[in-house]
Amino acid sequence: MLYVSDHFIMVKNDIIKIVKKISRKNINPNKNIFQQGIDSIDFTTIILTIEEKYKMKFKRDSYDKLSSINDIVKYINNIKK
């Protein structure tokens, strides 16, 4: 049986891999990704990659709330419930 925390960790690890592949940076999942060197082009590519992988769409007005990897994971988990 997969628990919510296990799912959160799996999604988080996937997102970290996506971010690292696109940006070539090691990102702290708790800190603001833009302050860690992610630019708007990388961010857009990351979002599009996540949408494709998880077969979902981020609302455009949610982008402002997605400042860290953990924010992105929480968003995905909330819409996948």
N, CA, C and O atoms as CSV, one atom per row, in Angstrom:
chain,resi,resn,atom,element,x,y,z
A,1,MET,N,N,0.843,-1.184,0.000
A,1,MET,CA,C,0.000,0.000,0.000
A,1,MET,C,C,0.883,1.240,0.000
A,1,MET,O,O,1.841,1.332,0.768
A,2,LEU,N,N,0.552,2.192,-0.868
A,2,LEU,CA,C,1.320,3.426,-0.980
A,2,LEU,C,C,0.680,4.497,-0.116
A,2,LEU,O,O,-0.499,4.815,-0.275
A,3,TYR,N,N,1.461,5.050,0.796
A,3,TYR,CA,C,0.960,6.088,1.681
A,3,TYR,C,C,1.176,7.455,1.063
A,3,TYR,O,O,2.013,7.614,0.174
A,4,VAL,N,N,0.427,8.440,1.529
A,4,VAL,CA,C,0.513,9.792,0.999
A,4,VAL,C,C,1.949,10.311,1.069
A,4,VAL,O,O,2.441,10.905,0.109
A,5,SER,N,N,2.615,10.093,2.188
A,5,SER,CA,C,3.984,10.584,2.321
A,5,SER,C,C,4.920,9.885,1.335
A,5,SER,O,O,5.851,10.506,0.822
A,6,ASP,N,N,4.684,8.602,1.065
A,6,ASP,CA,C,5.492,7.890,0.078
A,6,ASP,C,C,5.279,8.474,-1.314
A,6,ASP,O,O,6.228,8.658,-2.076
A,7,HIS,N,N,4.026,8.762,-1.631
A,7,HIS,CA,C,3.711,9.356,-2.932
A,7,HIS,C,C,4.356,10.726,-3.053
A,7,HIS,O,O,4.910,11.058,-4.101
A,8,PHE,N,N,4.291,11.523,-1.998
A,8,PHE,CA,C,4.907,12.845,-1.990
A,8,PHE,C,C,6.399,12.726,-2.289
A,8,PHE,O,O,6.933,13.488,-3.095
A,9,ILE,N,N,7.066,11.787,-1.653
A,9,ILE,CA,C,8.505,11.590,-1.834
A,9,ILE,C,C,8.815,11.138,-3.256
A,9,ILE,O,O,9.785,11.601,-3.856
A,10,MET,N,N,8.004,10.242,-3.798
A,10,MET,CA,C,8.214,9.780,-5.171
A,10,MET,C,C,8.071,10.928,-6.169
A,10,MET,O,O,8.902,11.086,-7.064
A,11,VAL,N,N,7.016,11.725,-6.011
A,11,VAL,CA,C,6.799,12.862,-6.906
A,11,VAL,C,C,7.945,13.865,-6.732
A,11,VAL,O,O,8.468,14.388,-7.716
A,12,LYS,N,N,8.328,14.127,-5.492
A,12,LYS,CA,C,9.419,15.069,-5.217
A,12,LYS,C,C,10.707,14.618,-5.899
A,12,LYS,O,O,11.398,15.431,-6.513
A,13,ASN,N,N,11.034,13.345,-5.799
A,13,ASN,CA,C,12.241,12.827,-6.445
A,13,ASN,C,C,12.162,12.955,-7.963
A,13,ASN,O,O,13.157,13.281,-8.610
A,14,ASP,N,N,10.986,12.703,-8.535
A,14,ASP,CA,C,10.796,12.892,-9.977
A,14,ASP,C,C,11.034,14.341,-10.377
A,14,ASP,O,O,11.713,14.612,-11.367
A,15,ILE,N,N,10.478,15.269,-9.611
A,15,ILE,CA,C,10.604,16.699,-9.934
A,15,ILE,C,C,12.059,17.139,-9.814
A,15,ILE,O,O,12.549,17.898,-10.650
A,16,ILE,N,N,12.743,16.673,-8.792
A,16,ILE,CA,C,14.167,17.009,-8.628
A,16,ILE,C,C,14.956,16.527,-9.849
A,16,ILE,O,O,15.821,17.251,-10.343
A,17,LYS,N,N,14.674,15.325,-10.339
A,17,LYS,CA,C,15.359,14.799,-11.526
A,17,LYS,C,C,15.062,15.657,-12.753
A,17,LYS,O,O,15.960,15.957,-13.540
A,18,ILE,N,N,13.804,16.049,-12.911
A,18,ILE,CA,C,13.417,16.889,-14.051
A,18,ILE,C,C,14.155,18.221,-13.987
A,18,ILE,O,O,14.720,18.668,-14.985
A,19,VAL,N,N,14.151,18.854,-12.820
A,19,VAL,CA,C,14.813,20.156,-12.659
A,19,VAL,C,C,16.308,20.030,-12.938
A,19,VAL,O,O,16.887,20.869,-13.628
A,20,LYS,N,N,16.924,18.995,-12.410
A,20,LYS,CA,C,18.364,18.807,-12.607
A,20,LYS,C,C,18.692,18.555,-14.082
A,20,LYS,O,O,19.687,19.069,-14.593
A,21,LYS,N,N,17.864,17.774,-14.756
A,21,LYS,CA,C,18.100,17.481,-16.171
A,21,LYS,C,C,17.989,18.742,-17.024
A,21,LYS,O,O,18.788,18.949,-17.937
A,22,ILE,N,N,17.004,19.577,-16.730
A,22,ILE,CA,C,16.769,20.777,-17.531
A,22,ILE,C,C,17.752,21.887,-17.191
A,22,ILE,O,O,18.303,22.527,-18.086
A,23,SER,N,N,17.974,22.118,-15.903
A,23,SER,CA,C,18.779,23.275,-15.489
A,23,SER,C,C,20.253,22.942,-15.251
A,23,SER,O,O,21.100,23.834,-15.205
A,24,ARG,N,N,20.548,21.649,-15.099
A,24,ARG,CA,C,21.906,21.199,-14.771
A,24,ARG,C,C,22.380,21.758,-13.432
A,24,ARG,O,O,23.578,21.950,-13.222
A,25,LYS,N,N,21.433,22.020,-12.524
A,25,LYS,CA,C,21.743,22.552,-11.201
A,25,LYS,C,C,21.194,21.631,-10.120
A,25,LYS,O,O,20.163,20.984,-10.303
A,26,ASN,N,N,21.885,21.580,-9.008
A,26,ASN,CA,C,21.362,20.902,-7.822
A,26,ASN,C,C,20.555,21.928,-7.044
A,26,ASN,O,O,21.100,22.929,-6.581
A,27,ILE,N,N,19.277,21.686,-6.901
A,27,ILE,CA,C,18.360,22.643,-6.296
A,27,ILE,C,C,17.890,22.132,-4.944
A,27,ILE,O,O,17.504,20.971,-4.812
A,28,ASN,N,N,17.923,22.991,-3.954
A,28,ASN,CA,C,17.358,22.668,-2.646
A,28,ASN,C,C,15.838,22.730,-2.788
A,28,ASN,O,O,15.306,23.782,-3.141
A,29,PRO,N,N,15.127,21.636,-2.524
A,29,PRO,CA,C,13.674,21.607,-2.740
A,29,PRO,C,C,12.881,22.546,-1.837
A,29,PRO,O,O,11.716,22.835,-2.112
A,30,ASN,N,N,13.504,23.022,-0.767
A,30,ASN,CA,C,12.803,23.907,0.171
A,30,ASN,C,C,12.968,25.385,-0.159
A,30,ASN,O,O,12.229,26.225,0.355
A,31,LYS,N,N,13.926,25.701,-1.009
A,31,LYS,CA,C,14.240,27.115,-1.291
A,31,LYS,C,C,13.672,27.541,-2.633
A,31,LYS,O,O,13.379,26.714,-3.496
A,32,ASN,N,N,13.525,28.838,-2.789
A,32,ASN,CA,C,13.019,29.425,-4.012
A,32,ASN,C,C,13.911,29.028,-5.193
A,32,ASN,O,O,15.120,29.254,-5.164
A,33,ILE,N,N,13.313,28.440,-6.223
A,33,ILE,CA,C,14.115,27.956,-7.347
A,33,ILE,C,C,14.702,29.105,-8.167
A,33,ILE,O,O,15.772,28.958,-8.758
A,34,PHE,N,N,14.021,30.228,-8.206
A,34,PHE,CA,C,14.529,31.372,-8.969
A,34,PHE,C,C,15.755,31.977,-8.290
A,34,PHE,O,O,16.663,32.462,-8.965
A,35,GLN,N,N,15.782,31.951,-6.983
A,35,GLN,CA,C,16.938,32.448,-6.245
A,35,GLN,C,C,18.114,31.488,-6.323
A,35,GLN,O,O,19.225,31.826,-5.913
A,36,GLN,N,N,17.872,30.289,-6.849
A,36,GLN,CA,C,18.923,29.290,-7.018
A,36,GLN,C,C,19.394,29.191,-8.474
A,36,GLN,O,O,20.119,28.265,-8.837
A,37,GLY,N,N,18.978,30.144,-9.290
A,37,GLY,CA,C,19.493,30.218,-10.659
A,37,GLY,C,C,18.593,29.698,-11.757
A,37,GLY,O,O,19.011,29.656,-12.914
A,38,ILE,N,N,17.369,29.298,-11.438
A,38,ILE,CA,C,16.427,28.876,-12.475
A,38,ILE,C,C,15.836,30.133,-13.114
A,38,ILE,O,O,15.307,30.999,-12.418
A,39,ASP,N,N,15.929,30.227,-14.439
A,39,ASP,CA,C,15.351,31.387,-15.122
A,39,ASP,C,C,13.960,31.036,-15.651
A,39,ASP,O,O,13.507,29.899,-15.522
A,40,SER,N,N,13.297,32.009,-16.238
A,40,SER,CA,C,11.910,31.812,-16.670
A,40,SER,C,C,11.799,30.773,-17.793
A,40,SER,O,O,10.799,30.060,-17.879
A,41,ILE,N,N,12.805,30.685,-18.641
A,41,ILE,CA,C,12.770,29.690,-19.714
A,41,ILE,C,C,12.887,28.285,-19.137
A,41,ILE,O,O,12.140,27.387,-19.523
A,42,ASP,N,N,13.833,28.094,-18.204
A,42,ASP,CA,C,13.950,26.792,-17.538
A,42,ASP,C,C,12.674,26.449,-16.784
A,42,ASP,O,O,12.220,25.305,-16.820
A,43,PHE,N,N,12.094,27.431,-16.101
A,43,PHE,CA,C,10.866,27.199,-15.336
A,43,PHE,C,C,9.745,26.726,-16.258
A,43,PHE,O,O,9.041,25.766,-15.946
A,44,THR,N,N,9.584,27.398,-17.380
A,44,THR,CA,C,8.540,27.014,-18.333
A,44,THR,C,C,8.781,25.600,-18.861
A,44,THR,O,O,7.839,24.818,-18.987
A,45,THR,N,N,10.020,25.273,-19.166
A,45,THR,CA,C,10.358,23.931,-19.638
A,45,THR,C,C,10.084,22.888,-18.559
A,45,THR,O,O,9.575,21.806,-18.851
A,46,ILE,N,N,10.419,23.210,-17.325
A,46,ILE,CA,C,10.156,22.309,-16.199
A,46,ILE,C,C,8.656,22.057,-16.067
A,46,ILE,O,O,8.227,20.911,-15.939
A,47,ILE,N,N,7.867,23.115,-16.098
A,47,ILE,CA,C,6.405,22.992,-15.965
A,47,ILE,C,C,5.835,22.152,-17.101
A,47,ILE,O,O,5.015,21.266,-16.861
A,48,LEU,N,N,6.259,22.418,-18.332
A,48,LEU,CA,C,5.747,21.658,-19.478
A,48,LEU,C,C,6.132,20.177,-19.384
A,48,LEU,O,O,5.339,19.303,-19.735
A,49,THR,N,N,7.336,19.904,-18.914
A,49,THR,CA,C,7.787,18.529,-18.748
A,49,THR,C,C,6.963,17.808,-17.684
A,49,THR,O,O,6.577,16.653,-17.864
A,50,ILE,N,N,6.701,18.493,-16.584
A,50,ILE,CA,C,5.884,17.919,-15.510
A,50,ILE,C,C,4.467,17.658,-16.009
A,50,ILE,O,O,3.895,16.603,-15.737
A,51,GLU,N,N,3.897,18.624,-16.742
A,51,GLU,CA,C,2.544,18.441,-17.277
A,51,GLU,C,C,2.469,17.208,-18.172
A,51,GLU,O,O,1.504,16.445,-18.111
A,52,GLU,N,N,3.476,17.023,-18.989
A,52,GLU,CA,C,3.490,15.868,-19.882
A,52,GLU,C,C,3.650,14.562,-19.092
A,52,GLU,O,O,2.942,13.590,-19.354
A,53,LYS,N,N,4.562,14.538,-18.140
A,53,LYS,CA,C,4.826,13.328,-17.359
A,53,LYS,C,C,3.613,12.915,-16.546
A,53,LYS,O,O,3.278,11.732,-16.493
A,54,TYR,N,N,2.945,13.882,-15.907
A,54,TYR,CA,C,1.837,13.576,-15.004
A,54,TYR,C,C,0.465,13.743,-15.656
A,54,TYR,O,O,-0.559,13.615,-14.985
A,55,LYS,N,N,0.437,14.024,-16.942
A,55,LYS,CA,C,-0.830,14.156,-17.679
A,55,LYS,C,C,-1.792,15.100,-16.962
A,55,LYS,O,O,-2.942,14.761,-16.687
A,56,MET,N,N,-1.283,16.292,-16.671
A,56,MET,CA,C,-2.075,17.300,-15.970
A,56,MET,C,C,-1.654,18.668,-16.471
A,56,MET,O,O,-0.677,18.802,-17.208
A,57,LYS,N,N,-2.400,19.681,-16.063
A,57,LYS,CA,C,-2.107,21.063,-16.448
A,57,LYS,C,C,-2.052,21.935,-15.208
A,57,LYS,O,O,-2.892,21.826,-14.315
A,58,PHE,N,N,-1.058,22.796,-15.168
A,58,PHE,CA,C,-0.996,23.827,-14.131
A,58,PHE,C,C,-1.845,25.000,-14.587
A,58,PHE,O,O,-1.803,25.378,-15.758
A,59,LYS,N,N,-2.603,25.571,-13.687
A,59,LYS,CA,C,-3.332,26.788,-14.013
A,59,LYS,C,C,-2.308,27.913,-14.117
A,59,LYS,O,O,-1.419,28.034,-13.275
A,60,ARG,N,N,-2.440,28.722,-15.140
A,60,ARG,CA,C,-1.469,29.810,-15.369
A,60,ARG,C,C,-1.380,30.757,-14.173
A,60,ARG,O,O,-0.313,31.299,-13.887
A,61,ASP,N,N,-2.488,30.954,-13.485
A,61,ASP,CA,C,-2.456,31.863,-12.332
A,61,ASP,C,C,-1.819,31.215,-11.098
A,61,ASP,O,O,-1.682,31.863,-10.061
A,62,SER,N,N,-1.431,29.941,-11.205
A,62,SER,CA,C,-0.777,29.266,-10.078
A,62,SER,C,C,0.740,29.424,-10.118
A,62,SER,O,O,1.414,29.127,-9.132
A,63,TYR,N,N,1.280,29.882,-11.229
A,63,TYR,CA,C,2.732,29.970,-11.374
A,63,TYR,C,C,3.387,30.769,-10.250
A,63,TYR,O,O,4.477,30.423,-9.793
A,64,ASP,N,N,2.731,31.827,-9.809
A,64,ASP,CA,C,3.291,32.668,-8.744
A,64,ASP,C,C,3.438,31.912,-7.427
A,64,ASP,O,O,4.248,32.287,-6.580
A,65,LYS,N,N,2.666,30.864,-7.258
A,65,LYS,CA,C,2.697,30.078,-6.014
A,65,LYS,C,C,3.692,28.923,-6.083
A,65,LYS,O,O,3.887,28.215,-5.095
A,66,LEU,N,N,4.321,28.726,-7.236
A,66,LEU,CA,C,5.216,27.591,-7.437
A,66,LEU,C,C,6.670,28.055,-7.381
A,66,LEU,O,O,7.378,28.030,-8.388
A,67,SER,N,N,7.098,28.473,-6.211
A,67,SER,CA,C,8.445,29.038,-6.102
A,67,SER,C,C,9.502,28.033,-5.651
A,67,SER,O,O,10.696,28.323,-5.726
A,68,SER,N,N,9.084,26.861,-5.187
A,68,SER,CA,C,10.055,25.834,-4.773
A,68,SER,C,C,9.599,24.476,-5.305
A,68,SER,O,O,8.454,24.313,-5.726
A,69,ILE,N,N,10.496,23.526,-5.279
A,69,ILE,CA,C,10.135,22.167,-5.689
A,69,ILE,C,C,9.023,21.639,-4.789
A,69,ILE,O,O,8.084,21.003,-5.268
A,70,ASN,N,N,9.124,21.897,-3.503
A,70,ASN,CA,C,8.067,21.434,-2.586
A,70,ASN,C,C,6.715,22.053,-2.925
A,70,ASN,O,O,5.690,21.381,-2.807
A,71,ASP,N,N,6.688,23.323,-3.346
A,71,ASP,CA,C,5.430,23.952,-3.769
A,71,ASP,C,C,4.846,23.229,-4.983
A,71,ASP,O,O,3.639,22.997,-5.056
A,72,ILE,N,N,5.704,22.881,-5.922
A,72,ILE,CA,C,5.259,22.173,-7.130
A,72,ILE,C,C,4.690,20.806,-6.768
A,72,ILE,O,O,3.640,20.410,-7.275
A,73,VAL,N,N,5.384,20.090,-5.894
A,73,VAL,CA,C,4.932,18.758,-5.473
A,73,VAL,C,C,3.590,18.848,-4.752
A,73,VAL,O,O,2.699,18.037,-5.006
A,74,LYS,N,N,3.437,19.816,-3.864
A,74,LYS,CA,C,2.161,20.001,-3.150
A,74,LYS,C,C,1.031,20.286,-4.136
A,74,LYS,O,O,-0.073,19.760,-3.996
A,75,TYR,N,N,1.315,21.115,-5.126
A,75,TYR,CA,C,0.303,21.441,-6.139
A,75,TYR,C,C,-0.123,20.176,-6.882
A,75,TYR,O,O,-1.316,19.929,-7.057
A,76,ILE,N,N,0.842,19.383,-7.314
A,76,ILE,CA,C,0.541,18.143,-8.042
A,76,ILE,C,C,-0.280,17.200,-7.159
A,76,ILE,O,O,-1.277,16.634,-7.607
A,77,ASN,N,N,0.135,17.038,-5.930
A,77,ASN,CA,C,-0.586,16.135,-5.021
A,77,ASN,C,C,-2.009,16.609,-4.765
A,77,ASN,O,O,-2.913,15.786,-4.622
A,78,ASN,N,N,-2.224,17.904,-4.706
A,78,ASN,CA,C,-3.575,18.433,-4.474
A,78,ASN,C,C,-4.498,18.200,-5.667
A,78,ASN,O,O,-5.682,17.918,-5.482
A,79,ILE,N,N,-3.980,18.312,-6.872
A,79,ILE,CA,C,-4.869,18.115,-8.024
A,79,ILE,C,C,-5.012,16.653,-8.412
A,79,ILE,O,O,-5.933,16.296,-9.147
A,80,LYS,N,N,-4.118,15.806,-7.932
A,80,LYS,CA,C,-4.181,14.377,-8.248
A,80,LYS,C,C,-4.996,13.591,-7.222
A,80,LYS,O,O,-5.087,12.367,-7.321
A,81,LYS,N,N,-5.584,14.264,-6.249
A,81,LYS,CA,C,-6.388,13.566,-5.227
A,81,LYS,C,C,-7.676,13.066,-5.806
A,81,LYS,O,O,-8.477,12.457,-5.097
